[in-house]
Amino acid sequence: MPSPLTVETLCSAIEQATGDVATVSRRGGYVRVYVAAPQADDALRDLLDVLLTADAWGSSDGTGQLRMWAALVTRGES
């Protein structure tokens, strides 16, 4: 089931929490919003609060930089 949270709202909340620009990646049945993991504890707490509102979230360091992401289901998949 698609999330009631919009990509625009999620992206904006992530950017406000971190003070950084987020990247949006549209995939098959979901959209991921990525941002560099913040170094400050308070910004990380704020980001985690936002990530927990998404359908899924996680982190990746495949680019050599720790990035956090949140995903929203867009086409009836979970």
Backbone atoms as SQL, in Angstrom:
CREATE TABLE atoms (id INTEGER PRIMARY KEY, chain TEXT, resi INTEGER, resn TEXT, atom TEXT, x REAL, y REAL, z REAL);
INSERT INTO atoms VALUES
  (1, 'A', 1, 'MET', 'N', 0.844, -1.184, 0.000),
  (2, 'A', 1, 'MET', 'CA', 0.000, 0.000, 0.000),
  (3, 'A', 1, 'MET', 'C', 0.888, 1.245, 0.000),
  (4, 'A', 2, 'PRO', 'N', 0.631, 2.188, -0.890),
  (5, 'A', 2, 'PRO', 'CA', 1.433, 3.412, -0.928),
  (6, 'A', 2, 'PRO', 'C', 1.366, 4.188, 0.385),
  (7, 'A', 3, 'SER', 'N', 2.463, 4.807, 0.730),
  (8, 'A', 3, 'SER', 'CA', 2.551, 5.582, 1.965),
  (9, 'A', 3, 'SER', 'C', 1.721, 6.860, 1.872),
  (10, 'A', 4, 'PRO', 'N', 1.094, 7.273, 2.985),
  (11, 'A', 4, 'PRO', 'CA', 0.391, 8.562, 2.991),
  (12, 'A', 4, 'PRO', 'C', 1.363, 9.748, 3.029),
  (13, 'A', 5, 'LEU', 'N', 2.609, 9.493, 3.381),
  (14, 'A', 5, 'LEU', 'CA', 3.642, 10.525, 3.414),
  (15, 'A', 5, 'LEU', 'C', 4.117, 10.776, 1.982),
  (16, 'A', 6, 'THR', 'N', 4.219, 12.031, 1.583),
  (17, 'A', 6, 'THR', 'CA', 4.674, 12.327, 0.221),
  (18, 'A', 6, 'THR', 'C', 6.201, 12.410, 0.164),
  (19, 'A', 7, 'VAL', 'N', 6.739, 12.183, -1.005),
  (20, 'A', 7, 'VAL', 'CA', 8.180, 12.275, -1.212),
  (21, 'A', 7, 'VAL', 'C', 8.654, 13.698, -0.919),
  (22, 'A', 8, 'GLU', 'N', 7.887, 14.675, -1.361),
  (23, 'A', 8, 'GLU', 'CA', 8.273, 16.072, -1.146),
  (24, 'A', 8, 'GLU', 'C', 8.342, 16.406, 0.348),
  (25, 'A', 9, 'THR', 'N', 7.365, 15.928, 1.109),
  (26, 'A', 9, 'THR', 'CA', 7.347, 16.176, 2.551),
  (27, 'A', 9, 'THR', 'C', 8.518, 15.494, 3.234),
  (28, 'A', 10, 'LEU', 'N', 8.783, 14.245, 2.857),
  (29, 'A', 10, 'LEU', 'CA', 9.900, 13.495, 3.434),
  (30, 'A', 10, 'LEU', 'C', 11.232, 14.164, 3.100),
  (31, 'A', 11, 'CYS', 'N', 11.408, 14.531, 1.858),
  (32, 'A', 11, 'CYS', 'CA', 12.644, 15.179, 1.419),
  (33, 'A', 11, 'CYS', 'C', 12.869, 16.487, 2.176),
  (34, 'A', 12, 'SER', 'N', 11.831, 17.282, 2.284),
  (35, 'A', 12, 'SER', 'CA', 11.932, 18.556, 2.995),
  (36, 'A', 12, 'SER', 'C', 12.285, 18.341, 4.469),
  (37, 'A', 13, 'ALA', 'N', 11.653, 17.374, 5.111),
  (38, 'A', 13, 'ALA', 'CA', 11.916, 17.103, 6.532),
  (39, 'A', 13, 'ALA', 'C', 13.355, 16.619, 6.739),
  (40, 'A', 14, 'ILE', 'N', 13.849, 15.777, 5.828),
  (41, 'A', 14, 'ILE', 'CA', 15.230, 15.295, 5.914),
  (42, 'A', 14, 'ILE', 'C', 16.210, 16.458, 5.754),
  (43, 'A', 15, 'GLU', 'N', 15.943, 17.323, 4.795),
  (44, 'A', 15, 'GLU', 'CA', 16.827, 18.470, 4.584),
  (45, 'A', 15, 'GLU', 'C', 16.793, 19.426, 5.768),
  (46, 'A', 16, 'GLN', 'N', 15.633, 19.627, 6.367),
  (47, 'A', 16, 'GLN', 'CA', 15.544, 20.502, 7.546),
  (48, 'A', 16, 'GLN', 'C', 16.283, 19.895, 8.734),
  (49, 'A', 17, 'ALA', 'N', 16.189, 18.579, 8.886),
  (50, 'A', 17, 'ALA', 'CA', 16.836, 17.913, 10.020),
  (51, 'A', 17, 'ALA', 'C', 18.356, 17.959, 9.914),
  (52, 'A', 18, 'THR', 'N', 18.864, 17.892, 8.689),
  (53, 'A', 18, 'THR', 'CA', 20.314, 17.793, 8.505),
  (54, 'A', 18, 'THR', 'C', 20.984, 19.078, 8.036),
  (55, 'A', 19, 'GLY', 'N', 20.225, 19.969, 7.437),
  (56, 'A', 19, 'GLY', 'CA', 20.819, 21.165, 6.854),
  (57, 'A', 19, 'GLY', 'C', 21.570, 20.851, 5.578),
  (58, 'A', 20, 'ASP', 'N', 21.311, 19.688, 4.991),
  (59, 'A', 20, 'ASP', 'CA', 22.003, 19.242, 3.784),
  (60, 'A', 20, 'ASP', 'C', 20.974, 18.972, 2.687),
  (61, 'A', 21, 'VAL', 'N', 21.422, 18.926, 1.457),
  (62, 'A', 21, 'VAL', 'CA', 20.545, 18.660, 0.321),
  (63, 'A', 21, 'VAL', 'C', 20.374, 17.147, 0.163),
  (64, 'A', 22, 'ALA', 'N', 19.127, 16.702, 0.030),
  (65, 'A', 22, 'ALA', 'CA', 18.822, 15.283, -0.143),
  (66, 'A', 22, 'ALA', 'C', 18.760, 14.933, -1.631),
  (67, 'A', 23, 'THR', 'N', 19.005, 13.668, -1.929),
  (68, 'A', 23, 'THR', 'CA', 18.917, 13.130, -3.285),
  (69, 'A', 23, 'THR', 'C', 17.747, 12.168, -3.352),
  (70, 'A', 24, 'VAL', 'N', 16.931, 12.276, -4.395),
  (71, 'A', 24, 'VAL', 'CA', 15.775, 11.394, -4.572),
  (72, 'A', 24, 'VAL', 'C', 16.071, 10.404, -5.682),
  (73, 'A', 25, 'SER', 'N', 15.812, 9.125, -5.400),
  (74, 'A', 25, 'SER', 'CA', 16.022, 8.055, -6.371),
  (75, 'A', 25, 'SER', 'C', 14.719, 7.270, -6.516),
  (76, 'A', 26, 'ARG', 'N', 14.119, 7.344, -7.698),
  (77, 'A', 26, 'ARG', 'CA', 12.875, 6.615, -7.955),
  (78, 'A', 26, 'ARG', 'C', 13.216, 5.237, -8.488),
  (79, 'A', 27, 'ARG', 'N', 12.644, 4.225, -7.850),
  (80, 'A', 27, 'ARG', 'CA', 12.899, 2.841, -8.233),
  (81, 'A', 27, 'ARG', 'C', 11.570, 2.160, -8.479),
  (82, 'A', 28, 'GLY', 'N', 11.585, 0.913, -8.914),
  (83, 'A', 28, 'GLY', 'CA', 10.373, 0.163, -9.232),
  (84, 'A', 28, 'GLY', 'C', 9.122, 0.579, -8.489),
  (85, 'A', 29, 'GLY', 'N', 8.910, 0.076, -7.316),
  (86, 'A', 29, 'GLY', 'CA', 7.701, 0.376, -6.552),
  (87, 'A', 29, 'GLY', 'C', 7.933, 1.271, -5.356),
  (88, 'A', 30, 'TYR', 'N', 9.085, 1.920, -5.310),
  (89, 'A', 30, 'TYR', 'CA', 9.366, 2.789, -4.170),
  (90, 'A', 30, 'TYR', 'C', 10.313, 3.924, -4.568),
  (91, 'A', 31, 'VAL', 'N', 10.392, 4.891, -3.686),
  (92, 'A', 31, 'VAL', 'CA', 11.286, 6.036, -3.864),
  (93, 'A', 31, 'VAL', 'C', 12.182, 6.099, -2.644),
  (94, 'A', 32, 'ARG', 'N', 13.480, 6.319, -2.864),
  (95, 'A', 32, 'ARG', 'CA', 14.412, 6.508, -1.749),
  (96, 'A', 32, 'ARG', 'C', 14.904, 7.941, -1.738),
  (97, 'A', 33, 'VAL', 'N', 15.047, 8.479, -0.533),
  (98, 'A', 33, 'VAL', 'CA', 15.608, 9.813, -0.329),
  (99, 'A', 33, 'VAL', 'C', 16.879, 9.625, 0.494),
  (100, 'A', 34, 'TYR', 'N', 18.013, 10.062, -0.058),
  (101, 'A', 34, 'TYR', 'CA', 19.326, 9.901, 0.563),
  (102, 'A', 34, 'TYR', 'C', 19.862, 11.235, 1.051),
  (103, 'A', 35, 'VAL', 'N', 20.656, 11.176, 2.115),
  (104, 'A', 35, 'VAL', 'CA', 21.367, 12.364, 2.593),
  (105, 'A', 35, 'VAL', 'C', 22.618, 11.895, 3.330),
  (106, 'A', 36, 'ALA', 'N', 23.655, 12.707, 3.323),
  (107, 'A', 36, 'ALA', 'CA', 24.858, 12.381, 4.091),
  (108, 'A', 36, 'ALA', 'C', 24.505, 12.329, 5.571),
  (109, 'A', 37, 'ALA', 'N', 25.044, 11.349, 6.269),
  (110, 'A', 37, 'ALA', 'CA', 24.782, 11.233, 7.708),
  (111, 'A', 37, 'ALA', 'C', 25.405, 12.423, 8.428),
  (112, 'A', 38, 'PRO', 'N', 24.620, 13.103, 9.242),
  (113, 'A', 38, 'PRO', 'CA', 25.168, 14.260, 9.953),
  (114, 'A', 38, 'PRO', 'C', 26.149, 13.842, 11.045),
  (115, 'A', 39, 'GLN', 'N', 27.103, 14.701, 11.331),
  (116, 'A', 39, 'GLN', 'CA', 28.100, 14.434, 12.370),
  (117, 'A', 39, 'GLN', 'C', 27.616, 14.831, 13.761),
  (118, 'A', 40, 'ALA', 'N', 26.787, 15.859, 13.837),
  (119, 'A', 40, 'ALA', 'CA', 26.309, 16.354, 15.134),
  (120, 'A', 40, 'ALA', 'C', 25.232, 15.435, 15.697),
  (121, 'A', 41, 'ASP', 'N', 25.325, 15.128, 16.978),
  (122, 'A', 41, 'ASP', 'CA', 24.360, 14.229, 17.624),
  (123, 'A', 41, 'ASP', 'C', 22.927, 14.719, 17.511),
  (124, 'A', 42, 'ASP', 'N', 22.712, 16.021, 17.706),
  (125, 'A', 42, 'ASP', 'CA', 21.337, 16.533, 17.657),
  (126, 'A', 42, 'ASP', 'C', 20.759, 16.430, 16.245),
  (127, 'A', 43, 'ALA', 'N', 21.566, 16.667, 15.224),
  (128, 'A', 43, 'ALA', 'CA', 21.095, 16.538, 13.849),
  (129, 'A', 43, 'ALA', 'C', 20.811, 15.073, 13.520),
  (130, 'A', 44, 'LEU', 'N', 21.633, 14.165, 14.025),
  (131, 'A', 44, 'LEU', 'CA', 21.399, 12.737, 13.801),
  (132, 'A', 44, 'LEU', 'C', 20.100, 12.298, 14.471),
  (133, 'A', 45, 'ARG', 'N', 19.856, 12.770, 15.681),
  (134, 'A', 45, 'ARG', 'CA', 18.581, 12.468, 16.375),
  (135, 'A', 45, 'ARG', 'C', 17.403, 12.991, 15.575),
  (136, 'A', 46, 'ASP', 'N', 17.505, 14.225, 15.093),
  (137, 'A', 46, 'ASP', 'CA', 16.423, 14.813, 14.295),
  (138, 'A', 46, 'ASP', 'C', 16.199, 14.012, 13.015),
  (139, 'A', 47, 'LEU', 'N', 17.288, 13.590, 12.374),
  (140, 'A', 47, 'LEU', 'CA', 17.167, 12.796, 11.159),
  (141, 'A', 47, 'LEU', 'C', 16.504, 11.453, 11.454),
  (142, 'A', 48, 'LEU', 'N', 16.907, 10.785, 12.515),
  (143, 'A', 48, 'LEU', 'CA', 16.293, 9.492, 12.866),
  (144, 'A', 48, 'LEU', 'C', 14.801, 9.641, 13.135),
  (145, 'A', 49, 'ASP', 'N', 14.402, 10.731, 13.764),
  (146, 'A', 49, 'ASP', 'CA', 12.969, 10.986, 13.978),
  (147, 'A', 49, 'ASP', 'C', 12.225, 11.030, 12.650),
  (148, 'A', 50, 'VAL', 'N', 12.828, 11.652, 11.648),
  (149, 'A', 50, 'VAL', 'CA', 12.209, 11.733, 10.320),
  (150, 'A', 50, 'VAL', 'C', 12.216, 10.365, 9.641),
  (151, 'A', 51, 'LEU', 'N', 13.358, 9.681, 9.676),
  (152, 'A', 51, 'LEU', 'CA', 13.474, 8.386, 9.012),
  (153, 'A', 51, 'LEU', 'C', 12.442, 7.389, 9.532),
  (154, 'A', 52, 'LEU', 'N', 12.133, 7.456, 10.802),
  (155, 'A', 52, 'LEU', 'CA', 11.172, 6.522, 11.392),
  (156, 'A', 52, 'LEU', 'C', 9.750, 6.716, 10.879),
  (157, 'A', 53, 'THR', 'N', 9.478, 7.810, 10.181),
  (158, 'A', 53, 'THR', 'CA', 8.146, 8.031, 9.606),
  (159, 'A', 53, 'THR', 'C', 8.011, 7.377, 8.238),
  (160, 'A', 54, 'ALA', 'N', 9.111, 6.943, 7.657),
  (161, 'A', 54, 'ALA', 'CA', 9.111, 6.345, 6.318),
  (162, 'A', 54, 'ALA', 'C', 8.703, 4.877, 6.385),
  (163, 'A', 55, 'ASP', 'N', 8.444, 4.297, 5.213),
  (164, 'A', 55, 'ASP', 'CA', 8.093, 2.877, 5.135),
  (165, 'A', 55, 'ASP', 'C', 9.292, 1.988, 5.447),
  (166, 'A', 56, 'ALA', 'N', 10.480, 2.448, 5.114),
  (167, 'A', 56, 'ALA', 'CA', 11.725, 1.737, 5.409),
  (168, 'A', 56, 'ALA', 'C', 12.844, 2.758, 5.474),
  (169, 'A', 57, 'TRP', 'N', 13.928, 2.414, 6.168),
  (170, 'A', 57, 'TRP', 'CA', 15.067, 3.314, 6.230),
  (171, 'A', 57, 'TRP', 'C', 16.324, 2.499, 6.493),
  (172, 'A', 58, 'GLY', 'N', 17.461, 3.116, 6.232),
  (173, 'A', 58, 'GLY', 'CA', 18.720, 2.434, 6.467),
  (174, 'A', 58, 'GLY', 'C', 19.894, 3.339, 6.157),
  (175, 'A', 59, 'SER', 'N', 21.051, 2.709, 5.976),
  (176, 'A', 59, 'SER', 'CA', 22.256, 3.479, 5.674),
  (177, 'A', 59, 'SER', 'C', 23.115, 2.699, 4.691),
  (178, 'A', 60, 'SER', 'N', 24.025, 3.418, 4.056),
  (179, 'A', 60, 'SER', 'CA', 24.930, 2.829, 3.071),
  (180, 'A', 60, 'SER', 'C', 26.226, 3.610, 3.085),
  (181, 'A', 61, 'ASP', 'N', 27.326, 2.911, 2.881),
  (182, 'A', 61, 'ASP', 'CA', 28.602, 3.612, 2.742),
  (183, 'A', 61, 'ASP', 'C', 29.316, 3.156, 1.478),
  (184, 'A', 62, 'GLY', 'N', 28.550, 2.733, 0.488),
  (185, 'A', 62, 'GLY', 'CA', 29.109, 2.248, -0.769),
  (186, 'A', 62, 'GLY', 'C', 29.854, 3.306, -1.567),
  (187, 'A', 63, 'THR', 'N', 29.610, 4.562, -1.274),
  (188, 'A', 63, 'THR', 'CA', 30.304, 5.646, -1.984),
  (189, 'A', 63, 'THR', 'C', 31.529, 6.132, -1.216),
  (190, 'A', 64, 'GLY', 'N', 31.784, 5.523, -0.063),
  (191, 'A', 64, 'GLY', 'CA', 32.887, 5.968, 0.782),
  (192, 'A', 64, 'GLY', 'C', 32.453, 6.986, 1.816),
  (193, 'A', 65, 'GLN', 'N', 31.210, 7.414, 1.737),
  (194, 'A', 65, 'GLN', 'CA', 30.642, 8.369, 2.702),
  (195, 'A', 65, 'GLN', 'C', 29.368, 7.756, 3.255),
  (196, 'A', 66, 'LEU', 'N', 29.221, 7.770, 4.576),
  (197, 'A', 66, 'LEU', 'CA', 28.005, 7.230, 5.182),
  (198, 'A', 66, 'LEU', 'C', 26.810, 8.084, 4.790),
  (199, 'A', 67, 'ARG', 'N', 25.828, 7.430, 4.182),
  (200, 'A', 67, 'ARG', 'CA', 24.593, 8.111, 3.780),
  (201, 'A', 67, 'ARG', 'C', 23.417, 7.385, 4.416),
  (202, 'A', 68, 'MET', 'N', 22.446, 8.152, 4.857),
  (203, 'A', 68, 'MET', 'CA', 21.215, 7.609, 5.421),
  (204, 'A', 68, 'MET', 'C', 20.133, 7.733, 4.363),
  (205, 'A', 69, 'TRP', 'N', 19.163, 6.799, 4.367),
  (206, 'A', 69, 'TRP', 'CA', 18.095, 6.866, 3.386),
  (207, 'A', 69, 'TRP', 'C', 16.763, 6.488, 4.013),
  (208, 'A', 70, 'ALA', 'N', 15.718, 6.986, 3.392),
  (209, 'A', 70, 'ALA', 'CA', 14.343, 6.634, 3.760),
  (210, 'A', 70, 'ALA', 'C', 13.625, 6.263, 2.477),
  (211, 'A', 71, 'ALA', 'N', 12.758, 5.262, 2.553),
  (212, 'A', 71, 'ALA', 'CA', 12.031, 4.803, 1.366),
  (213, 'A', 71, 'ALA', 'C', 10.522, 4.884, 1.586),
  (214, 'A', 72, 'LEU', 'N', 9.814, 5.226, 0.521),
  (215, 'A', 72, 'LEU', 'CA', 8.358, 5.235, 0.522),
  (216, 'A', 72, 'LEU', 'C', 7.863, 4.315, -0.575),
  (217, 'A', 73, 'VAL', 'N', 6.894, 3.470, -0.251),
  (218, 'A', 73, 'VAL', 'CA', 6.274, 2.606, -1.247),
  (219, 'A', 73, 'VAL', 'C', 5.374, 3.469, -2.118),
  (220, 'A', 74, 'THR', 'N', 5.444, 3.243, -3.437),
  (221, 'A', 74, 'THR', 'CA', 4.651, 4.079, -4.350),
  (222, 'A', 74, 'THR', 'C', 3.633, 3.301, -5.153),
  (223, 'A', 75, 'ARG', 'N', 3.736, 1.959, -5.192),
  (224, 'A', 75, 'ARG', 'CA', 2.809, 1.184, -6.007),
  (225, 'A', 75, 'ARG', 'C', 2.299, -0.065, -5.327),
  (226, 'A', 76, 'GLY', 'N', 1.618, 0.037, -4.235),
  (227, 'A', 76, 'GLY', 'CA', 0.972, -1.095, -3.612),
  (228, 'A', 76, 'GLY', 'C', 1.871, -2.218, -3.173),
  (229, 'A', 77, 'GLU', 'N', 3.178, -1.969, -3.046),
  (230, 'A', 77, 'GLU', 'CA', 4.113, -3.003, -2.599),
  (231, 'A', 77, 'GLU', 'C', 4.581, -2.669, -1.203),
  (232, 'A', 78, 'SER', 'N', 4.978, -3.671, -0.455),
  (233, 'A', 78, 'SER', 'CA', 5.493, -3.415, 0.881),
  (234, 'A', 78, 'SER', 'C', 6.839, -4.021, 1.104);
